[in-house]
Amino acid sequence: MAYSIENIKAELEQFGKYKYIKAELLKRGYTVADLARELGVSTTTIFLILQDKTKSKRVAKRIEEIIGVPQGTLFEYTREG
């Protein structure tokens, strides 16, 4: 399901990044544990990334791919450049 950047930004502001991403992952059939297994990281690492307490371009890019948003929409540091 594709969303406009404006809608995504509004939802991020309304719900917060962590809740928004977690809900969008669940809509697509992913739990935090599923994502962690797929990427070979701990669930703690996923939680820390979702809460912006640590960074991982690889994990962040995969989250954006799963949700179907342009690179850099949810995690600015994933923008190519």
C-alpha positions as CSV (number, residue, x, y, z in Angstrom):
1,M,0.0,0.0,0.0
2,A,1.6,3.3,-1.1
3,Y,1.2,6.4,1.0
4,S,2.0,10.0,0.1
5,I,5.0,11.5,2.0
6,E,2.6,14.1,3.5
7,N,0.4,11.3,4.9
8,I,3.4,9.5,6.3
9,K,4.7,12.6,7.9
10,A,1.3,13.4,9.4
11,E,1.0,9.8,10.9
12,L,4.6,10.0,12.2
13,E,3.7,13.3,14.0
14,Q,0.4,11.9,15.3
15,F,1.6,8.5,16.5
16,G,5.4,8.9,16.8
17,K,8.0,7.0,14.7
18,Y,8.2,3.9,16.9
19,K,4.5,3.2,17.0
20,Y,4.0,4.1,13.3
21,I,6.8,1.7,12.1
22,K,5.7,-1.1,14.5
23,A,2.1,-0.8,13.3
24,E,3.1,-0.7,9.6
25,L,5.4,-3.8,10.0
26,L,2.5,-5.7,11.7
27,K,0.1,-4.7,8.8
28,R,2.6,-6.4,6.5
29,G,2.9,-9.5,8.6
30,Y,6.2,-8.7,10.3
31,T,6.9,-8.8,14.0
32,V,10.0,-7.4,15.5
33,A,11.2,-10.9,16.1
34,D,10.6,-11.9,12.4
35,L,12.6,-8.8,11.3
36,A,15.4,-9.5,13.7
37,R,15.7,-13.2,12.5
38,E,15.6,-12.1,8.8
39,L,18.4,-9.6,9.4
40,G,20.5,-11.7,11.8
41,V,20.3,-9.1,14.6
42,S,18.7,-9.2,18.1
43,T,15.2,-7.9,18.8
44,T,16.9,-5.4,21.2
45,T,18.8,-4.0,18.2
46,I,15.6,-3.6,16.2
47,F,13.9,-1.8,19.1
48,L,16.9,0.5,19.6
49,I,16.8,1.4,15.9
50,L,13.0,2.0,15.9
51,Q,13.5,4.3,18.9
52,D,16.5,6.1,17.2
53,K,18.8,5.1,20.0
54,T,21.2,3.4,17.5
55,K,21.7,3.4,13.8
56,S,22.0,0.7,11.1
57,K,21.6,1.6,7.5
58,R,21.1,-2.0,6.5
59,V,18.3,-2.6,9.0
60,A,16.7,0.8,8.5
61,K,16.7,0.4,4.7
62,R,15.0,-3.0,5.0
63,I,12.3,-1.5,7.3
64,E,11.7,1.2,4.7
65,E,11.5,-1.5,1.9
66,I,9.0,-3.6,3.9
67,I,6.8,-0.6,4.6
68,G,7.1,0.6,1.0
69,V,8.3,4.2,1.6
70,P,11.1,6.0,-0.2
71,Q,14.6,5.6,1.2
72,G,15.2,8.2,3.8
73,T,11.6,8.8,4.7
74,L,11.7,7.1,8.1
75,F,15.4,7.2,8.7
76,E,17.1,10.2,7.2
77,Y,20.5,8.6,7.5
78,T,19.6,6.0,4.9
79,R,19.4,8.6,2.1
80,E,22.0,8.0,-0.5
81,G,24.4,10.7,-1.0
